[in-house]
Amino acid sequence: MPTRITQLGDERQGGVVLRVEGKLVREDAELLERVCADITRQQPDSRVTLDLADLTFLDSESAAVLCRMRRQQNVVLDGLQFFVQRVVELADRAEALPRAV
């Protein structure tokens, strides 16, 4: 199943919820990052939550993008299945490691 992104909430409900379904690869994660950045620009007081409960695949590159979104845009990651949660945690740890020169 390709990646499917559906908006579930809006600013009147306390924030925007985006449901992400299917497989998430780097290109799709970067698109999702741009969508969240646009929402944040248009609605600066609105919280963006990603509902990832129906995510069936996540690669390490897209996990790194999700970590960056959480860190830089304060995006909330919700509904993480165990495997997806572990991939995101590993990507988060990798981001914290010093870079080799």
N, C-alpha and C positions, 0 to 999 in steps of 0.2 A: 504494500500500500504506500503510495507516495505521501509526502507530508501534507497535512491538511490543517489549516489554522482558521479557527472560528472565534469571532468576538462574542463573548457571553454577557459582559456587563459594560456599564458606562459610568461616567462621572456622577450621575445622580444616585448610583448604587454604592458609592464610596470607592470606586476604582474600576479599572478596566481589567477584565479577565479574558485571556486568550487561551482557548483549548488547542493543544497541539496533539495531533494524532498521526500515527504511522511511523515512518522512519525519519530520523533527523540526521542529516549529514551536514558538513561544513557550509555548503552554499545555502542551504535552507536555514541554518542557524544564523548565518550572517544577514539573510533577508529578515528573519525574525528580529534580529538586533536593530536593524534599520526601522522596522515597523514600531518597535517599542520606543526607540529614540524619537520618532515622529509623534507618537502619542504623548510622550513626556513633554515635548516642545509645545504641542497644542494645548495640553491640559497639565500645566506644571504642578498643580496640587493633587493630581490624581495618582493613585498607586496602581502599578501594573503587576498583575499576577499571571504567571504561566501555569495552566493546569496541564500537567504532564502525565496524568494517570493513564492515558490511552497511547502513550508512546511505546512502540514495539522495538525500536532499535535506536541506539545513540552511539556514535563513534567518538573517539577521544578528542578530535578536533572540534566537534560541535559541543562537547561537554565543556571544553575550554571557553568557547564563546558564551555558553550559559553562565559560567563562573564570572566571566568578564561583565556580563549584563547585570548579574547580581551585585557585583562589587561597584561598578561605575554608574549604573542607572538605578540601583536599589530595587531591581525587579525581584519579586517573590516567586520562588519555585515551589509549586504545590503538587501534591499527588504523585510524588516520586515512588516508583516501584523500587524494590531492593536493589536490583541490578543497575538501574539508572542512577539511583542514589550513590552507589559505590563508584561508578564511572565519574560522576560529578565530583565526588570527594577526592578521587585520585587526581583529576585534572586540577582541582583547587590546590592540592599539595604540590603538584608539579609547577604551578604558577609561582609558588612561594619559594621554590629552590633558586639559589643564585645561578645566574647564567654563566656558562663557560665562555671565555673570550678567545 
